[in-house]
């Protein structure tokens, strides 16, 4: 029996399906949805505090007690990077846990490179097809046809 995973992701959602084909019992593959919950691997440090920081400000005329306020540089970008990193970890865990022979991935084009590069090599080697786009809305009945050759 050959086992294949189909994983559909976007930044906030991961849908996974197991496709197993047992040629003895049934010529048609059986597809089942796998329940996956995304959990952040580490807490977001930008959510711990609502303060951007205060730093002592200097002046060229002696010492000053004035404080300068920090800015939220790159908070949104860092948050997006963490989300994609968490997605890569969840995909890696899922592929290893399900012990599949091959797997396919559908992911938006602007997220694909970062997620794939964060996957371990052994998980990358099992990836057989990549579709760029957000297909998380796709009904179960159409999931298999998405990756037909």
N, C-alpha and C positions, 0 to 999 in steps of 0.2 A: 504494500500500500504506500503510495506516494502522498506526501502532505505538503500543501502549499498555503502560504499566508498571503492575504491581500490586505494592505494597510492603506487607508485613506486618511490624510491629515491636512490640517491647516494650523495656524498658530495657536488656536484655542481648543481644538478638538482632534481626537484620534479615534477612528473607527477601524476595527480589525475583523477580518473574516477568515475562517479556516476552511480550506477546500481540500477534501480528501477523496481520493479515487481508489476504490477497491474493485479491480477488474473482475474478481470472482463473484462478488455479490451483486454489483450493479455497474453497468457501463457508464452511467451518468454520474458525474461528481456530486458530492453532497456538500452544500455550503452552510456554515453555521456562523452566527455572529459571536464574537468574543467580547465580553464586557471588560473594558479597560478604563481605569480612572487615572487621570493625570495628577501627579502630586509634585510640587516643586522639590527639587533635590536639596536646595539650601534656601534659607529665608532671604527675602529681598531686603538688603540693608537700607534702601531708600524708603521703605515703608515703616521702619522703626521710629523714625523721627519726622516731624513735619518742619523742622528747622533746617535751613540750608547751611547753617554754620556761621560763626562770627569769628573774625580774625583781627588781631591787633593791627591797626594801621599806623604806619610810621610817617614821620614828616622830616623834612630836611632841616627844620629849625629846632632841633632838640627832640625831646620825647613827647609823645602824644598819647593820650588815653582814649582817643577816638577808636571805635571799632568799625571795621568794614564788614559788610554782609556778603556771604558766599552766594553763589548762584547754582541753580539746578542744571549744571552742564551735563548733557547727555543722559539724563535720567531715563527718558523714553527709549533711547537706543539701547541702553543697558538692560532695561526691562525686556525688550524684544529679543535681545541676545540670550538672556536667561530662559525665556520661553522656548526658543529653538533648541537650546542645550538640553532642557528638560524633555523635549519631544524626542531628541536623539537617544537619550538614556531610556526613555519608555519604549521606544522601538527596539532598541538593542535587547532590553530585558524580555520583551515579548517574543522576539525571534528565538532567543536562547531558551526561554521557558516552554515554548510550544514545540521545540525540536523539529522544526520544519526542514524540508529538503531545499526548497526555494521559496522566495517571497517577491511580491511586486509592491510597488509604492506609487501612490498618486499624491502629489504635493504641489502647491503653488510654486511657480518658477522662481520667484524672488526669495524663496526659503530653501529650495532644494540643495544648493551647494553647501550651505552651512550645516544643514542637518546631515547630509551624506558624509561630509568630511569629519564629522564628530563621531560617526559610527566606527566601532572596532573593525579591523580588516576582515576577520572571519565572518562578520555579519554582512559586510559589503560584498563579499564573494558570493553569497547566496542570493543577492539581489539580481533578478533576471530581467525585469522590465520596470521602466520609470515613465510615468505619465505626468506631465506638468499641467497642473490645474487643480482647482478645489472641487473635489467630487464627494465631499463628506455628506452632502444632501442626497446622494444617489440611493434609490430603494434597493433592498437586498436582491431582488429579482434581476436587477441590471448590473450588479457588481461584477459578476463573473465575465459578462460580455465586454466589459471595459478593457480587459487585458487579453482578449482572444487575438491570436495572430492572424 
